Amino acid sequence: MIKIINVTKDDSNIYGENDYEVWINTRLLTSFKHFRKEGLAMCLRKAADAVDNMKTQEDLNKLKVIYEMFQGIDKGVK
């Protein structure tokens, strides 16, 4: 399951910048900032960009684990 979660401490801040996290199953991949007024499509684009911009070795290790998880799904392994 892919989750994009608003983790802003003050959830009442609907006009300001909010903090979001991108998760796959139980693994936190990355985080990004987004203004709610920019809308859902922009939030999804920013989430995709945040995943694309993962560069550290720890980030790459996370992506490798997720890739391997999906390889198992392709082969019918659960």
A tleap script that builds the chain and sets N, CA, C and O, in Angstrom:
source leaprc.protein.ff14SB
mol = sequence {
  NMET ILE LYS ILE ILE ASN VAL THR LYS ASP
  ASP SER ASN ILE TYR GLY GLU ASN ASP TYR
  GLU VAL TRP ILE ASN THR ARG LEU LEU THR
  SER PHE LYS HIE PHE ARG LYS GLU GLY LEU
  ALA MET CYS LEU ARG LYS ALA ALA ASP ALA
  VAL ASP ASN MET LYS THR GLN GLU ASP LEU
  ASN LYS LEU LYS VAL ILE TYR GLU MET PHE
  GLN GLY ILE ASP LYS GLY VAL CLYS
}
set mol.1.N position { 0.838 -1.169 0.000 }
set mol.1.CA position { 0.000 0.000 0.000 }
set mol.1.C position { 0.886 1.237 0.000 }
set mol.1.O position { 1.843 1.325 0.769 }
set mol.2.N position { 0.568 2.170 -0.849 }
set mol.2.CA position { 1.276 3.450 -0.890 }
set mol.2.C position { 0.455 4.457 -0.098 }
set mol.2.O position { -0.750 4.597 -0.304 }
set mol.3.N position { 1.132 5.161 0.819 }
set mol.3.CA position { 0.442 6.155 1.644 }
set mol.3.C position { 1.179 7.487 1.551 }
set mol.3.O position { 2.407 7.535 1.621 }
set mol.4.N position { 0.426 8.550 1.395 }
set mol.4.CA position { 0.956 9.906 1.488 }
set mol.4.C position { 0.219 10.538 2.656 }
set mol.4.O position { -0.991 10.759 2.594 }
set mol.5.N position { 0.959 10.827 3.724 }
set mol.5.CA position { 0.340 11.230 4.983 }
set mol.5.C position { 0.757 12.646 5.361 }
set mol.5.O position { 1.940 12.984 5.347 }
set mol.6.N position { -0.234 13.468 5.700 }
set mol.6.CA position { 0.045 14.798 6.229 }
set mol.6.C position { 0.440 14.625 7.694 }
set mol.6.O position { -0.367 14.182 8.510 }
set mol.7.N position { 1.673 14.972 8.020 }
set mol.7.CA position { 2.176 14.797 9.381 }
set mol.7.C position { 2.437 16.137 10.061 }
set mol.7.O position { 3.171 16.209 11.047 }
set mol.8.N position { 1.835 17.194 9.529 }
set mol.8.CA position { 1.991 18.521 10.115 }
set mol.8.C position { 1.483 18.495 11.544 }
set mol.8.O position { 0.403 17.972 11.821 }
set mol.9.N position { 2.262 19.059 12.445 }
set mol.9.CA position { 1.880 19.046 13.862 }
set mol.9.C position { 0.567 19.786 14.097 }
set mol.9.O position { -0.289 19.310 14.843 }
set mol.10.N position { 0.406 20.940 13.468 }
set mol.10.CA position { -0.816 21.721 13.628 }
set mol.10.C position { -1.683 21.516 12.392 }
set mol.10.O position { -1.552 22.251 11.413 }
set mol.11.N position { -2.572 20.518 12.430 }
set mol.11.CA position { -3.390 20.161 11.268 }
set mol.11.C position { -4.386 21.254 10.893 }
set mol.11.O position { -5.019 21.181 9.840 }
set mol.12.N position { -4.528 22.266 11.746 }
set mol.12.CA position { -5.470 23.330 11.430 }
set mol.12.C position { -4.866 24.325 10.431 }
set mol.12.O position { -5.551 25.240 9.974 }
set mol.13.N position { -3.591 24.145 10.094 }
set mol.13.CA position { -2.909 25.049 9.180 }
set mol.13.C position { -3.255 24.697 7.729 }
set mol.13.O position { -2.440 24.109 7.017 }
set mol.14.N position { -4.458 25.057 7.300 }
set mol.14.CA position { -4.882 24.668 5.958 }
set mol.14.C position { -4.343 25.601 4.878 }
set mol.14.O position { -4.382 25.251 3.698 }
set mol.15.N position { -3.845 26.769 5.245 }
set mol.15.CA position { -3.344 27.715 4.254 }
set mol.15.C position { -1.828 27.758 4.181 }
set mol.15.O position { -1.268 28.225 3.189 }
set mol.16.N position { -1.173 27.288 5.198 }
set mol.16.CA position { 0.284 27.322 5.216 }
set mol.16.C position { 0.891 26.055 4.647 }
set mol.16.O position { 0.190 25.167 4.160 }
set mol.17.N position { 2.204 25.994 4.720 }
set mol.17.CA position { 2.936 24.833 4.223 }
set mol.17.C position { 2.759 23.661 5.181 }
set mol.17.O position { 2.838 23.828 6.398 }
set mol.18.N position { 2.519 22.476 4.628 }
set mol.18.CA position { 2.310 21.272 5.423 }
set mol.18.C position { 3.409 20.263 5.128 }
set mol.18.O position { 3.996 20.265 4.046 }
set mol.19.N position { 3.680 19.404 6.100 }
set mol.19.CA position { 4.687 18.347 5.973 }
set mol.19.C position { 3.992 17.027 5.653 }
set mol.19.O position { 3.006 16.659 6.293 }
set mol.20.N position { 4.519 16.321 4.654 }
set mol.20.CA position { 3.962 15.048 4.227 }
set mol.20.C position { 5.041 13.975 4.206 }
set mol.20.O position { 6.220 14.274 4.014 }
set mol.21.N position { 4.638 12.732 4.402 }
set mol.21.CA position { 5.531 11.582 4.293 }
set mol.21.C position { 4.972 10.616 3.257 }
set mol.21.O position { 3.758 10.481 3.098 }
set mol.22.N position { 5.884 9.948 2.557 }
set mol.22.CA position { 5.511 8.917 1.584 }
set mol.22.C position { 5.934 7.574 2.165 }
set mol.22.O position { 7.104 7.367 2.487 }
set mol.23.N position { 4.977 6.670 2.295 }
set mol.23.CA position { 5.209 5.335 2.845 }
set mol.23.C position { 4.832 4.280 1.818 }
set mol.23.O position { 3.926 4.484 1.010 }
set mol.24.N position { 5.528 3.153 1.854 }
set mol.24.CA position { 5.090 1.944 1.156 }
set mol.24.C position { 5.027 0.857 2.216 }
set mol.24.O position { 6.030 0.506 2.836 }
set mol.25.N position { 3.834 0.341 2.405 }
set mol.25.CA position { 3.550 -0.616 3.483 }
set mol.25.C position { 4.034 -0.016 4.801 }
set mol.25.O position { 3.528 1.032 5.204 }
set mol.26.N position { 4.976 -0.625 5.477 }
set mol.26.CA position { 5.434 -0.123 6.775 }
set mol.26.C position { 6.745 0.645 6.669 }
set mol.26.O position { 7.375 0.933 7.687 }
set mol.27.N position { 7.161 0.979 5.462 }
set mol.27.CA position { 8.452 1.646 5.258 }
set mol.27.C position { 8.262 3.122 4.877 }
set mol.27.O position { 7.598 3.455 3.896 }
set mol.28.N position { 8.868 3.980 5.687 }
set mol.28.CA position { 8.910 5.402 5.358 }
set mol.28.C position { 9.957 5.600 4.273 }
set mol.28.O position { 11.119 5.237 4.455 }
set mol.29.N position { 9.550 6.176 3.141 }
set mol.29.CA position { 10.499 6.416 2.048 }
set mol.29.C position { 11.125 7.798 2.132 }
set mol.29.O position { 12.348 7.939 2.153 }
set mol.30.N position { 10.277 8.813 2.179 }
set mol.30.CA position { 10.777 10.180 2.098 }
set mol.30.C position { 9.708 11.137 2.592 }
set mol.30.O position { 8.609 10.724 2.960 }
set mol.31.N position { 10.037 12.407 2.595 }
set mol.31.CA position { 9.073 13.425 3.012 }
set mol.31.C position { 9.183 14.628 2.075 }
set mol.31.O position { 10.156 14.776 1.335 }
set mol.32.N position { 8.167 15.474 2.127 }
set mol.32.CA position { 8.151 16.680 1.300 }
set mol.32.C position { 7.201 17.689 1.914 }
set mol.32.O position { 6.447 17.364 2.831 }
set mol.33.N position { 7.237 18.909 1.410 }
set mol.33.CA position { 6.363 19.981 1.880 }
set mol.33.C position { 5.386 20.346 0.773 }
set mol.33.O position { 5.707 20.259 -0.412 }
set mol.34.N position { 4.169 20.764 1.185 }
set mol.34.CA position { 3.119 21.054 0.205 }
set mol.34.C position { 2.116 22.026 0.816 }
set mol.34.O position { 1.796 21.938 2.002 }
set mol.35.N position { 1.623 22.954 -0.003 }
set mol.35.CA position { 0.529 23.838 0.392 }
set mol.35.C position { -0.779 23.201 -0.083 }
set mol.35.O position { -0.927 22.894 -1.265 }
set mol.36.N position { -1.716 23.005 0.827 }
set mol.36.CA position { -2.985 22.361 0.472 }
set mol.36.C position { -3.703 23.083 -0.660 }
set mol.36.O position { -4.353 22.447 -1.489 }
set mol.37.N position { -3.591 24.405 -0.698 }
set mol.37.CA position { -4.299 25.172 -1.721 }
set mol.37.C position { -3.817 24.832 -3.135 }
set mol.37.O position { -4.500 25.152 -4.109 }
set mol.38.N position { -2.650 24.188 -3.260 }
set mol.38.CA position { -2.146 23.782 -4.574 }
set mol.38.C position { -2.893 22.569 -5.126 }
set mol.38.O position { -2.790 22.268 -6.316 }
set mol.39.N position { -3.640 21.875 -4.276 }
set mol.39.CA position { -4.497 20.787 -4.722 }
set mol.39.C position { -3.846 19.409 -4.713 }
set mol.39.O position { -2.639 19.255 -4.522 }
set mol.40.N position { -4.704 18.419 -4.929 }
set mol.40.CA position { -4.291 17.013 -4.872 }
set mol.40.C position { -3.290 16.653 -5.956 }
set mol.40.O position { -2.298 15.979 -5.678 }
set mol.41.N position { -3.532 17.089 -7.188 }
set mol.41.CA position { -2.633 16.723 -8.292 }
set mol.41.C position { -1.209 17.191 -8.002 }
set mol.41.O position { -0.253 16.454 -8.243 }
set mol.42.N position { -1.065 18.405 -7.489 }
set mol.42.CA position { 0.270 18.911 -7.171 }
set mol.42.C position { 0.877 18.134 -6.006 }
set mol.42.O position { 2.085 17.896 -5.987 }
set mol.43.N position { 0.063 17.740 -5.044 }
set mol.43.CA position { 0.552 16.933 -3.922 }
set mol.43.C position { 1.123 15.610 -4.444 }
set mol.43.O position { 2.191 15.176 -4.013 }
set mol.44.N position { 0.413 14.984 -5.363 }
set mol.44.CA position { 0.876 13.718 -5.937 }
set mol.44.C position { 2.165 13.913 -6.737 }
set mol.44.O position { 3.063 13.071 -6.689 }
set mol.45.N position { 2.253 15.027 -7.473 }
set mol.45.CA position { 3.482 15.316 -8.223 }
set mol.45.C position { 4.665 15.505 -7.284 }
set mol.45.O position { 5.760 15.003 -7.538 }
set mol.46.N position { 4.431 16.238 -6.192 }
set mol.46.CA position { 5.509 16.478 -5.226 }
set mol.46.C position { 5.942 15.178 -4.554 }
set mol.46.O position { 7.127 14.970 -4.293 }
set mol.47.N position { 4.976 14.306 -4.276 }
set mol.47.CA position { 5.319 13.004 -3.692 }
set mol.47.C position { 6.186 12.214 -4.664 }
set mol.47.O position { 7.189 11.622 -4.264 }
set mol.48.N position { 5.801 12.201 -5.941 }
set mol.48.CA position { 6.586 11.484 -6.959 }
set mol.48.C position { 7.975 12.089 -7.089 }
set mol.48.O position { 8.961 11.358 -7.185 }
set mol.49.N position { 8.065 13.411 -7.095 }
set mol.49.CA position { 9.368 14.071 -7.186 }
set mol.49.C position { 10.243 13.739 -5.973 }
set mol.49.O position { 11.448 13.527 -6.111 }
set mol.50.N position { 9.633 13.695 -4.795 }
set mol.50.CA position { 10.399 13.381 -3.588 }
set mol.50.C position { 10.988 11.974 -3.678 }
set mol.50.O position { 12.131 11.753 -3.276 }
set mol.51.N position { 10.216 11.028 -4.201 }
set mol.51.CA position { 10.729 9.661 -4.379 }
set mol.51.C position { 11.825 9.656 -5.441 }
set mol.51.O position { 12.860 9.017 -5.257 }
set mol.52.N position { 11.606 10.364 -6.550 }
set mol.52.CA position { 12.624 10.435 -7.604 }
set mol.52.C position { 13.930 11.052 -7.104 }
set mol.52.O position { 15.007 10.703 -7.589 }
set mol.53.N position { 13.840 11.958 -6.145 }
set mol.53.CA position { 15.020 12.673 -5.661 }
set mol.53.C position { 15.742 11.974 -4.518 }
set mol.53.O position { 16.668 12.543 -3.941 }
set mol.54.N position { 15.340 10.759 -4.181 }
set mol.54.CA position { 16.037 10.009 -3.133 }
set mol.54.C position { 17.446 9.698 -3.631 }
set mol.54.O position { 17.610 9.068 -4.676 }
set mol.55.N position { 18.470 10.142 -2.882 }
set mol.55.CA position { 19.834 10.025 -3.371 }
set mol.55.C position { 20.812 9.352 -2.409 }
set mol.55.O position { 21.811 8.792 -2.859 }
set mol.56.N position { 20.565 9.387 -1.139 }
set mol.56.CA position { 21.527 8.827 -0.203 }
set mol.56.C position { 21.530 7.302 -0.292 }
set mol.56.O position { 20.599 6.703 -0.830 }
set mol.57.N position { 22.565 6.688 0.230 }
set mol.57.CA position { 22.654 5.230 0.197 }
set mol.57.C position { 21.489 4.609 0.966 }
set mol.57.O position { 20.936 3.593 0.543 }
set mol.58.N position { 21.117 5.212 2.083 }
set mol.58.CA position { 19.971 4.710 2.845 }
set mol.58.C position { 18.703 4.767 1.984 }
set mol.58.O position { 17.904 3.831 1.977 }
set mol.59.N position { 18.532 5.874 1.264 }
set mol.59.CA position { 17.378 6.000 0.376 }
set mol.59.C position { 17.397 4.912 -0.692 }
set mol.59.O position { 16.374 4.285 -0.967 }
set mol.60.N position { 18.558 4.695 -1.289 }
set mol.60.CA position { 18.666 3.689 -2.351 }
set mol.60.C position { 18.401 2.288 -1.809 }
set mol.60.O position { 17.809 1.456 -2.496 }
set mol.61.N position { 18.839 2.027 -0.574 }
set mol.61.CA position { 18.570 0.729 0.043 }
set mol.61.C position { 17.064 0.522 0.218 }
set mol.61.O position { 16.558 -0.578 -0.006 }
set mol.62.N position { 16.349 1.573 0.617 }
set mol.62.CA position { 14.896 1.474 0.761 }
set mol.62.C position { 14.245 1.132 -0.575 }
set mol.62.O position { 13.364 0.275 -0.649 }
set mol.63.N position { 14.690 1.814 -1.627 }
set mol.63.CA position { 14.116 1.544 -2.943 }
set mol.63.C position { 14.416 0.124 -3.406 }
set mol.63.O position { 13.576 -0.512 -4.042 }
set mol.64.N position { 15.604 -0.374 -3.093 }
set mol.64.CA position { 15.973 -1.739 -3.476 }
set mol.64.C position { 15.050 -2.756 -2.805 }
set mol.64.O position { 14.577 -3.694 -3.446 }
set mol.65.N position { 14.802 -2.561 -1.516 }
set mol.65.CA position { 13.918 -3.473 -0.781 }
set mol.65.C position { 12.521 -3.457 -1.403 }
set mol.65.O position { 11.903 -4.508 -1.573 }
set mol.66.N position { 12.029 -2.277 -1.737 }
set mol.66.CA position { 10.696 -2.171 -2.332 }
set mol.66.C position { 10.669 -2.822 -3.707 }
set mol.66.O position { 9.707 -3.505 -4.055 }
set mol.67.N position { 11.719 -2.613 -4.486 }
set mol.67.CA position { 11.813 -3.250 -5.798 }
set mol.67.C position { 11.745 -4.771 -5.656 }
set mol.67.O position { 11.039 -5.447 -6.405 }
set mol.68.N position { 12.489 -5.293 -4.685 }
set mol.68.CA position { 12.492 -6.744 -4.471 }
set mol.68.C position { 11.122 -7.244 -4.021 }
set mol.68.O position { 10.719 -8.351 -4.377 }
set mol.69.N position { 10.403 -6.434 -3.237 }
set mol.69.CA position { 9.054 -6.813 -2.827 }
set mol.69.C position { 8.153 -6.954 -4.052 }
set mol.69.O position { 7.388 -7.913 -4.159 }
set mol.70.N position { 8.246 -6.008 -4.965 }
set mol.70.CA position { 7.405 -6.039 -6.152 }
set mol.70.C position { 7.827 -7.136 -7.111 }
set mol.70.O position { 6.986 -7.649 -7.850 }
set mol.71.N position { 9.085 -7.510 -7.128 }
set mol.71.CA position { 9.523 -8.632 -7.954 }
set mol.71.C position { 8.828 -9.901 -7.499 }
set mol.71.O position { 8.415 -10.716 -8.325 }
set mol.72.N position { 8.695 -10.078 -6.181 }
set mol.72.CA position { 7.994 -11.246 -5.645 }
set mol.72.C position { 6.537 -11.261 -6.057 }
set mol.72.O position { 5.980 -12.323 -6.338 }
set mol.73.N position { 5.917 -10.098 -6.096 }
set mol.73.CA position { 4.520 -10.018 -6.508 }
set mol.73.C position { 4.379 -10.414 -7.960 }
set mol.73.O position { 3.436 -11.115 -8.326 }
set mol.74.N position { 5.317 -9.968 -8.801 }
set mol.74.CA position { 5.274 -10.323 -10.229 }
set mol.74.C position { 5.357 -11.808 -10.443 }
set mol.74.O position { 4.804 -12.326 -11.413 }
set mol.75.N position { 6.047 -12.517 -9.545 }
set mol.75.CA position { 6.228 -13.953 -9.682 }
set mol.75.C position { 5.166 -14.743 -8.934 }
set mol.75.O position { 5.242 -15.970 -8.855 }
set mol.76.N position { 4.178 -14.049 -8.386 }
set mol.76.CA position { 3.098 -14.714 -7.668 }
set mol.76.C position { 3.420 -15.046 -6.231 }
set mol.76.O position { 2.676 -15.792 -5.595 }
set mol.77.N position { 4.521 -14.509 -5.693 }
set mol.77.CA position { 4.908 -14.748 -4.308 }
set mol.77.C position { 4.231 -13.706 -3.440 }
set mol.77.O position { 4.217 -12.524 -3.783 }
set mol.78.N position { 3.671 -14.135 -2.319 }
set mol.78.CA position { 3.004 -13.174 -1.419 }
set mol.78.C position { 3.782 -12.982 -0.156 }
set mol.78.O position { 3.371 -12.212 0.712 }
savepdb mol mol.pdb
quit
